[in-house]
Amino acid sequence: MTAEDVQPSNREEQAYLDLCRDIIENGEIRPDRTGTGTKSLFAPLQLRFELSNDNFPLLTTKRVFLKGIIHELLWFINGCTDGKKLSEKGVKIWEGNGSREYLDKIGLKNNREGDLGPVYGFQWRHFGAEYTDCDADYSGKGVDQLADVIWKLKNNPYDRRIIMSAWNPPDFPKMALPPCHVFSQFYVNFPPGGSKPKLNCLLYQRSCDMGLGVPFNIASYTLLTKLIAMVCDMDCGTFTHTMGDAHVYNDHIDAIREQLKRVPRTFPKLIIKRKVNDIDDFKFEDFEIVDYNPYPKISMNMSV
C-alpha cells in the first residue's frame, strides 16, 4: 500500500508510513549513542500536511499521546526546563533524560533531578541568556524568539527571517539532550479575494525517531502553528517536515511493521474553544480533539 492507493485525505499519513517502510527495507544499519542501533536514511522526501479547516495531523494508524503533546508544547512556550513540572501533569516523556542516574552519566552532577538544562523552551524564550538552573527567573533575559516571530508576523509578514532556532552550540554542554527539532521558519501567504492570510510552518529536524518522535513532532509543530495563527488573526496553511537523519530503532522495527498493516483513517480536527490573543495565555483546557478514531496503541521503547 502506498500513498497513491488510499483516499486523498489519508495520503499524508500514508506518506509517513511509506517512509518508515523505506527506512526498514533500505536504510543503512548504524550504531547510535543509546546503544540500541538504527536503520537510517538521510534527507528523505519532505512530509507535508494541510492544516486548513481545523485539520490536525494526529496519526491514526496508532493512538498518539495528545495529552503529552499539548502539555509539552505549553511547557516549551512557558520557557520551562524543569521536567518534574511535566511529570506532575502525567507527562513523563522527559523523565529518562532528567533522572539522577542520567544527569550524572553525562556530567551534569550539579543539576538537581529534573533540571534538563537550557533545552527547547529556554532557547525559544531566552536565547543567549546565561543558564544557571531550572528554578531561576529569566524574565527579560536573552532573546525571546517566539515573541519576535509573532511581532514580525503581525508587523512585517513578508519578512524572510521569521525563524525560531533551538540550535545553540555554546549551551550544549549544559543540556540533558541537544535539540532534535532545531529550526522552524514561518511564511505567510495571502489568498486572492480578501480572505485571511495563511500561516505556514517549515521544520528542520536533524534527528528523527520515526516510531515515537516524529508522530509527536508533526502534531506539536502543527499545534504551535495553530496557536501562533490564532494570536496573529490568521488561518493555517501547511506544515512541512524536513528531516536529516530519519531512523527506525532496531527495537521498533516489529512494532512499525505491525503499524504498516493498517490503512490510515481520516485525520481528526482540533478545536480551540476560545479566542486567545496572547501566546502565553493558552491553557490545556482550551483544546478539544474531534473525530479522532485511531487504531489501538502500539508500544515502543523510548531510547535514552
Secondary structure, DSSP 8 states (H G I E B T S, - for coil): --GGGS-GGGHHHHHHHHHHHHHHHH-EEE--TTSS-EEEEES---EEEE--TTB----SSS---HHHHHHHHHHHHTT--BHHHHHTTT--TTHHHHSHHHHHHTT-TTS-TTB--S-HHHHHHHBT-----TTS--TT-SB-HHHHHHHHHHH-TT-S--EEE---GGGGGG-SS--SEEEEEEEEE--TTS---EEEEEEEEEEEETTTHHHHHHHHHHHHHHHHHHHTT-EEEEEEEEEEEEEEEGGGHHHHHHHHTS------EEEE-S---SGGG--GGGEEEES-------------
